[in-house]
Amino acid sequence: MLKEKLLIIEDDEDLRTQMKWALAEDYAVIMAEDRASALNAVKAENPAVITLDLGLPPLPAGVEEGFSTLTEIMNENHQAKIIIITGRGEKEHAMRAIGQGAYDFLFKPVELDELKIILGRAFYLSRLEREHRAYQKRLEGDSFEGMLGTSAGIQRVFSDIRKVATTDEPVLITGDSGTGKELVARAIHRLSMRSEKPFVVINCGAIPENLLESEMFGHEKGSFTGAHMQRKGRAELAEGGTLFLDEIGELPMPLQVKLLRFLQEHVVDRIGGRKEITVDARVLAATNRDLKSAMETGTFREDLYFRLGIITIDLPPLRERGGDIMLLSKIFLDRFVEENGKNIKGFTESAIRAITDYEWPGNIRELENRIKRAVIMAEGRKITPEDLEMGATKYSKMTLKNARDTLEKELIIKALNKNKGNVSKAADDLSISRPSLYALMEKLGISYS
């Protein structure tokens, strides 16, 4: 078994040699006597743990050379565990070094037994962090086109994407806001034969109705006030590639007719144009609306729904993805800690409970935004519920009776949803009798069919 690498930076040759002989049985010891040789050793050997004497040449009586060495080592390898060696009268230097990223400190004269204990802890922590990074890397390797998750629901989505990517049929992507519908559309495009061609997005709910037709299908010069030049629509710009229509449920009825024609005949008519233009673009659409209800109310065309929804991919809400919630939380935390240069090591137990108990109405987008804010605002080493703005509850301004009724209703609905409406199983989960559950459902106005 290969020994773990330990770098000893010490200008006193006798002390260097003494430490080497005392530690060589357990570690692969590398030695350096000044800043230059230390940095060369860090670059060449990448040691997991380093001991650093602050008093280095050319100014061994001072500490600034040691601090400069510490800074440069941290810049080269911020994951190294650096143990500062300092005099007993220089504790303030040791604390300054800890503040700049050192792992621990040890007073001179060095007690070898004490040093061995500190080294053992440092190497153990280094191994844990390496294993964690390897795990995260493996997860990223197993991620699917930028999406991550191990729950059955999201794995089914990944499987559906693989199946539909090889076709040219339209796909309707459904799911709550923040579940990642555009990510799914981009994944389909990247895995398709059209991946080298454009991926063009139109948000049907973000463009004013009077501009949406021109944005989608283009216009000719002079076709309306302000049309100073010919302009291709986004459908034409997607030639050979993919046209993604986000928030398709917001598309006005007149444009639904034109979109249906485009889907059936692959032609567009620019506003003010006199000829049809053939366009080869695959259409993907997404919505968080219930389009079947929209058809019943007459706000969405039935023929367009069935043309778009030949293939449908439904994204599960985050609250139904089980362990994916903490998996994504940790990945977002690692990303934002690195981006912001913060020294945050994880979540407190209460933060983990808050994350797992919350319903996440905003789904992955809300989770990502909350953790990003928490990393920026946090002052401690771990993220707390207060950092996540999850410390206060929605019950805090309710009367006791209203809070109790609200909580009971939430728990009952959650149990019924989990058990697909089976009252007996829901009652078992809630540890109450079936008649008691029926009585509570009637009292709280809960119907489940």
Stockholm file with secondary structure:
# STOCKHOLM 1.0

chainA/1-449         MLKEKLLIIEDDEDLRTQMKWALAEDYAVIMAEDRASALNAVKAENPAVITLDLGLPPLPAGVEEGFSTLTEIMNENHQAKIIIITGRGEKEHAMRAIGQGAYDFLFKPVELDELKIILGRAFYLSRLEREHRAYQKRLEGDSFEGMLGTSAGIQRVFSDIRKVATTDEPVLITGDSGTGKELVARAIHRLSMRSEKPFVVINCGAIPENLLESEMFGHEKGSFTGAHMQRKGRAELAEGGTLFLDEIGELPMPLQVKLLRFLQEHVVDRIGGRKEITVDARVLAATNRDLKSAMETGTFREDLYFRLGIITIDLPPLRERGGDIMLLSKIFLDRFVEENGKNIKGFTESAIRAITDYEWPGNIRELENRIKRAVIMAEGRKITPEDLEMGATKYSKMTLKNARDTLEKELIIKALNKNKGNVSKAADDLSISRPSLYALMEKLGISYS
#=GR chainA/1-449 SS CCCCEEEEECSCHHHHHHHHHHHTTTSEEEEESSHHHHHHHHHHHCCSEEEEESCCTTCTTSSHHHHHHHHHHHHHCTTSEEEEEECGGGHHHHHHHHHTTCCEEEESSCCHHHHHHHHHHHHHHHHHHHHHHHHHHHHHHHCBTTBCCCSHHHHHHHHHHHHHHTSCSCEEEECCTTSCHHHHHHHHHHHSTTTTSCEEEEETTTSCHHHHHHHHHEECTTSSTTCCSCEECHHHHTTTSEEEEETGGGCCHHHHHHHHHHHHHCEECCBTCSSCEECCCEEEEEESSCHHHHHHTTSSCHHHHHHHTTEEEECCCGGGSTTHHHHHHHHHHHHHHHHHTCCCCEECHHHHHHHHHSCCTTHHHHHHHHHHHHHHHCCSSEECTTTTTCSSCTTTTSCHHHHHHHHHHHHHHHHHHHTTTCHHHHHHHHTSCHHHHHHHHHHHTCCCC
#=GC SS_cons         CCCCEEEEECSCHHHHHHHHHHHTTTSEEEEESSHHHHHHHHHHHCCSEEEEESCCTTCTTSSHHHHHHHHHHHHHCTTSEEEEEECGGGHHHHHHHHHTTCCEEEESSCCHHHHHHHHHHHHHHHHHHHHHHHHHHHHHHHCBTTBCCCSHHHHHHHHHHHHHHTSCSCEEEECCTTSCHHHHHHHHHHHSTTTTSCEEEEETTTSCHHHHHHHHHEECTTSSTTCCSCEECHHHHTTTSEEEEETGGGCCHHHHHHHHHHHHHCEECCBTCSSCEECCCEEEEEESSCHHHHHHTTSSCHHHHHHHTTEEEECCCGGGSTTHHHHHHHHHHHHHHHHHTCCCCEECHHHHHHHHHSCCTTHHHHHHHHHHHHHHHCCSSEECTTTTTCSSCTTTTSCHHHHHHHHHHHHHHHHHHHTTTCHHHHHHHHTSCHHHHHHHHHHHTCCCC
//
